[in-house]
């Protein structure tokens, strides 16, 4: 089966590591393309292209401020990603509980010896 284009939905868009990096930076507030270029060490056309994809799938919003365009993460667009990862929360909690139980077992075994 052919793979979906990375621009078709939020899940495919964040499959690209650079787009995830951009989203992480935008989670802390608005940033211009120039600021993202400096933070990421990428060329401006590359950052603009990634922002375009993120905007098309609804993960990022943009607003004009004078001559600059400022980008920020769109919480509503990110909601489906969060909901999907929340499906696995019980699994993660279970794994952490097992690690805790094992960590607490070790000292007891040493005390018995």
N, C-alpha and C positions, 0 to 999 in steps of 0.2 A: 504494500500500500504506500502511496506517495505521502511524504511528510508535508504537513501544513506549512504554509509560509509563515515566517516569524512575525509578519505584520498582521496576521489574521485575528488574533485575540490576545488577551493579557497573558495567558499562560505561555503561548509561543513567543511573545515579545520578551518576557523575562528569562527565556531560555538562553538568551545572549548575555554573557557575563558583564559586558560593558554597560548594558542597559540596567542591569541590577545595581551596578556601581552608581550610575546616575540617579536611580531611584533612591538609593541610600543617602546620597548627598542632598537630594531634594526633600527627604523626610525631615530634615532639620530646618527647613525654611526655603524661601525663594532664592533663586540664583539666576544669574545671567549666563548666556552661552560662554562668554569670556571667562567668567569665574569657573565654570565647569571645565573649560579647556585647561586652565591653570591647575586645577585640582587633580585632573585625570591624566594630564600630560599627553593628551590626544590633539590631533589637528581639528580646527574649527569645523570644517565640513563634515567630519566624522561625527562629532558631538551633535551637530545640527541634524544629521540624518537619524541618529538614534533618538533624539528628542521628537522628531517628526513621527517616528514609529510609535513612541510612547504616547504621544498626543492622539494619534489615530485610534488607538485601542482604548483610550480613556484613562490611562494611568497618570497622565500629567496634564496640567492646565497651564495656560500662558496668559499673561496680561501685559499690555504695553505700559511702560512708565517712561514718558518722554521719548527719547529715541531708542531706548533699550526695551527688550522683551524679557520679562522675568518669568521663570518657570517654577512650578511647585507641584508636589505630589497631589494627586486627586484621591482623597480617602474613599469616595464612592466607587471609583474605578478599581481600587485595590481590594475592596471588600470581598469579591469572589476569590481572590488569592488567599486571603486570610481565612475565609470560611473553609476552603479546601484543606489548608494546612491544619486547621483546627480539628479536622477529622482524625488526625494522627496524634493529637494531644494525649489521649489516653495511653497510647503506646509509649510515648516518651515518658509520661509519668510512671508507668509500670516499670520501665527500664531504670529510671532513677531510684525507684523504691527498691528494686533488686540490688543496685549498687550500694545503697544505704544499708540494706540488710546484710550484705556480704561484709561491708566495712565494719559493721558492729559485731559480726560473728568472730572475726579474727582476734580482737583483743580478748574475748571470752575464752577462746581456745588456748591462747598463750597463758592466761591466768590459771587454767586447769593443769597445765603441765608442770 
